[in-house]
Amino acid sequence: MKVGDLVTYEGGSAWYNPNSGSESMPVGVALKIYTHRQEYKEVKPLTRELVEVLWHNGKVVTHDTYEIEVINESR
């Protein structure tokens, strides 16, 4: 996945589903991909790969990359 790719939402029970209330497939553009390190007192640090997506409804939402599928790669 890279910036500019056309993506769709594949997440199941995530806090934000761009398809809710819509019969069409949610489509968006990847704006930023980055790694985020979370640290907790009781466990080892956790690294997550995140993507900011501009959705068809105009909202920009951050998702884990495993929730997003590339449907058309940018050049």
C-alpha positions in Angstrom: 0.0 0.0 0.0 1.2 3.5 -0.8 0.0 7.1 -0.8 -2.5 7.7 -3.6 -3.8 4.1 -3.8 -7.5 3.6 -4.2 -8.7 1.5 -1.2 -11.8 -0.1 0.3 -12.7 -1.0 3.9 -12.4 -4.6 4.9 -12.5 -4.3 8.7 -15.2 -6.2 10.5 -16.0 -4.6 13.9 -13.9 -1.5 13.8 -15.1 1.7 15.5 -15.7 3.3 12.1 -17.2 1.6 9.1 -17.5 3.9 6.1 -20.0 1.5 4.6 -22.5 1.9 7.4 -25.8 3.4 6.0 -24.6 2.9 2.4 -25.4 0.2 0.0 -22.3 0.9 -2.2 -18.8 -0.3 -1.6 -16.8 2.3 0.5 -14.0 3.8 -1.6 -11.2 6.1 -0.4 -7.7 7.3 -1.2 -4.7 6.5 1.0 -3.2 9.9 2.2 -0.5 8.8 4.7 1.0 5.4 5.8 3.0 5.3 8.9 4.2 3.1 11.9 2.9 3.9 15.4 4.5 2.5 18.5 2.3 2.0 21.5 3.8 1.4 24.9 2.0 -0.2 27.9 3.4 -0.7 31.4 2.5 -4.5 31.5 3.5 -5.6 28.0 6.2 -5.1 25.4 5.9 -2.2 23.0 3.5 -2.8 20.1 4.1 -1.5 16.6 1.1 -0.9 14.4 1.1 0.1 10.7 -1.6 2.8 10.2 -3.1 4.5 7.1 -5.0 7.7 6.9 -7.8 7.4 4.3 -9.9 10.1 2.7 -13.3 8.4 2.2 -15.9 9.0 -0.5 -18.0 10.9 2.1 -15.2 13.5 2.8 -14.1 12.1 6.1 -10.4 11.4 6.9 -10.1 8.4 9.2 -7.0 6.5 10.5 -7.2 2.7 10.2 -4.9 -0.3 10.8 -3.6 -1.4 7.4 -5.1 -4.9 7.9 -8.6 -3.3 7.7 -7.9 -1.8 4.3 -7.6 -3.4 0.8 -6.0 -1.8 -2.2 -8.3 -2.0 -5.2 -6.3 0.2 -7.6 -2.6 1.1 -7.2 -1.4 4.6 -7.9 1.5 5.1 -10.3 
